[in-house]
């Protein structure tokens, strides 16, 4: 039997970088689009506004990064 760790679905999802001036990422909280982010600080501000404490942006139980991690802010 293979062990597969199960992570709970995080409340925050940051989608892939979109081309724009400046490039941006769409941010979802609890499955609902709440806005865009042009840098990691915007993600933290959105979380704070929703009352969600984020202590570790690399914790997959806290934030799901789609199409690149917290340092990806340019389209590929």
C-alpha positions in Angstrom: 0.0 0.0 0.0 1.3 3.4 -0.9 1.1 6.3 1.6 -0.2 9.5 0.1 -0.3 12.5 2.5 -3.6 14.3 2.4 -3.7 18.1 2.7 -6.9 19.8 3.6 -8.1 22.2 0.9 -6.7 25.6 1.7 -9.0 28.5 2.0 -6.7 30.6 -0.3 -5.9 29.7 -3.9 -3.6 31.9 -6.1 -4.1 31.1 -9.8 -1.4 31.3 -12.5 0.2 34.6 -13.7 -1.9 36.5 -16.3 -0.3 38.8 -18.8 -1.0 42.4 -18.0 0.7 45.7 -17.1 1.7 44.7 -14.5 1.2 40.9 -14.6 -1.2 39.7 -12.0 -2.6 36.6 -10.4 -6.3 36.0 -9.5 -6.9 35.2 -5.8 -9.7 33.0 -4.6 -10.8 32.7 -1.0 -13.2 29.8 -0.1 -13.6 29.2 -3.9 -14.7 32.7 -4.6 -12.7 35.2 -6.7 -11.9 38.1 -4.4 -9.5 40.1 -6.6 -6.1 40.2 -8.1 -2.6 40.3 -6.8 0.5 41.8 -8.4 2.8 40.7 -5.5 2.8 38.4 -2.5 1.9 41.2 -0.2 -1.4 41.5 -2.0 -2.2 37.9 -1.1 -1.4 38.5 2.5 -3.6 41.6 2.6 -6.5 39.7 1.0 -6.1 37.0 3.6 -6.0 39.5 6.4 -9.1 41.3 5.1 -10.9 37.9 5.1 -9.8 37.3 8.6 -7.5 34.4 7.6 -4.1 34.3 9.4 -1.3 33.1 7.2 1.9 32.2 9.0 3.6 30.3 6.3 3.0 31.0 2.6 4.8 27.7 1.7 2.3 25.6 3.8 0.0 23.8 1.3 -2.7 23.7 4.0 -2.7 27.5 4.1 -2.3 28.6 0.4 -2.5 26.7 -2.8 -0.3 28.2 -5.5 -1.3 27.2 -9.0 1.2 27.7 -11.9 4.1 28.7 -9.8 4.9 29.5 -6.2 5.0 32.7 -4.2 7.9 34.1 -6.2 6.3 33.7 -9.6 4.9 37.0 -10.7 5.8 37.1 -14.5 4.1 35.2 -17.3 6.0 32.2 -18.7 
